[in-house]
Amino acid sequence: MAKIEQKMAEENDGKAPLSGIPETKKVSENIMKKVRLEKVTLNCGAGTEPRRIEKAVKLLELISGGKAKTIVTNKRIPAFGVRPGLKLGCKITIRGKNKMNLLKRLLEAIGNKLAPRQINPGSFSFGIKEYIEIPGVAYQRDIGLLGLDVCVTLTRPGARIERKKINKGKIPLRNKITKEDTIKFMEDNFNTEFGDEK
């Protein structure tokens, strides 16, 4: 039997195993594990002053090119003068094709550097002190100098199963985005540097 197997190996010149099964191809990457950018959310808190809220809305629309939405509180906090129906700021969420280019510009405003404490599993956030630090955005006299907060959310295929109202399911732990996955995504796609803030 050993002689027969040796003869078959010589005839095949080692190109195929003795069982006759061809060599397996390299296993491709699981597409369900691929991390992708879901949305970029810009937020600007303006307090209770109406004129400042108007400026914040103009700022977010200038940066994103979309329509900003005002944030209205539904709680009452007498110590801060907050009451239901009071406008406190504005926000806008970018989900389209421009989200990648927008995020690159926003990262350039902070030197494309993030601190580990800014990273969460599947998301990260950072602040921009003055909007004029963003490339391509010039100073606007009717807005003045304002800052904004940026929140970035990542996702994987199949994540919407947890948000469904009918036949809602759970995502296994092995398919959830970890903090390490978030860091790797930013390093591979945006060359972002990570280090402790001074």
PyMOL commands that set and color helices and strands:
alter all, ss='L'
color gray80, all
select helices_A, chain A and resi 2-12+31-33+50-64+78-80+99-108+116-118+131-133+159-162+173-175+179-190
alter helices_A, ss='H'
color red, helices_A
select strands_A, chain A and resi 36-45+69-72+87-94+113-114+119-120+123-128+148-155+193-194
alter strands_A, ss='S'
color yellow, strands_A
deselect
rebuild
show_as cartoon
